Amino acid sequence: MQPILSPTDLAAAGERMHSLITDLYPICRSITGEGFRRTLRRLREHIPLDIHEVPTGTQVFDWTVPKEWNIRDAWIKSPTGEKVVDFRRSNLHVVNYSVPIHRRMPLTELRGHLHTLPDQPDWIPYRTSYYKETWGFCLRASELARLLEGEYEVCIDSSLENGSLTYGEYYLPGKRTDEVLLSCHACHPSLCNDNLSGVALVTSLAELLRGVSLEYSYRFLFIPGTIGSIAWLARNEKQALQIRHGLVVACVGDSAKFDYKRSRRGNAEIDRAAVHALTHSGDEFEIRDFLPYGFDERQFCSPGFNLPVGSLTRAPHGHFPENHTSADDLDFVRPQALAGSLAAYLTVLRILENNARFVNLSPKCEPQLGKRGLYRAFGGLAEAGTLEMATLWVLNLSDGSHTLLDIAERAKLPFDMIHLAAQKLRECELLAICRDTNRATTGSDVT
Ligand code: ZN
């Protein structure tokens, strides 16, 4: 697997991701319903997604698939008949999963169903009521302050009925049946960083990887948060055992520094690959230990599965004031930030794809590099000296028990450089790969 995108290609990918976000932004999504399906159908124009439906009432571990929610319109009319809150202006105005209602009531009663952000008076909050049947509206605190006492007409033209939960899945086979999981939640309405940036990045990765020869098989999931990962795991308990590495993708379009949240295992290969990629990226970043709060890694890392799944984000869940408000809009996510996130993900995947154990075929004293054209072989490259060091490290540690990632960590050199040195040594027949790469035992089967 080679995709290292040129700066021009990366910039173009950033623009494409932003335009996909722009395309999906107006759709009113929820954990079930037509909005989620419409989103998946749009994604199908980019990648051949399978769309799965799980009927309402299906038991998935300790949870039950909820009723399907759909909405056509919603508004509040003032005593003078003016629409003071209108779902058609922003789908955040309605508490997601609100039951239908159409009646008149005084403002004093209506207030109990209105949600605002007093600290951010010009932002509309995003609220949900998935597992409790109620209704409500969200509006700017500045708008609420302008409402006069009197009788208001309230209408939510929604339905909450038996139907199904929908999710999208794309399986891309590689040489091995071992899988890399890339999962994103796609259940938020008009909110960009959380979660459309993740949807756009996973789509972009799937498009890029389709054109590449892959070591691992890849599974891309577009699911509603929490209940979606629970439903997928309940339906794919056996298949989940194939997952060797995984990342939950979200909040990758803002301009905050990177944040990697380790898997529950703490030091799985995915954790080491992500930390290594960020360490050598030149970007600012933070590494956090696993905690059972956040996105769908909570389910993938539940003790009954304990899958090696981390989460690579920029501003993490709940750590930016715009999160779950109307300020998480099309301006809050930037093509350049999306492109940078894509580059970071590709670096992590390159490490997983190319990580292997090798054996030095000339292990008694150093082989003579000059006669094989390897000494000063990298003369044209600015990093020539470092590449020579990388070559010496690979030769020294390739005893069948160290992976290239082990060597890169120990040499404190970027993985790609260690990998390049290994490729050169293989071309000179100084190095052979151990076939059972990535297994815990030392390889003896050498080619
Ligand atoms: Zn969210």
Residues whose N, C-alpha, C, O or C-beta is under 5 A from the ligand:
A	BS01	ZN	D194
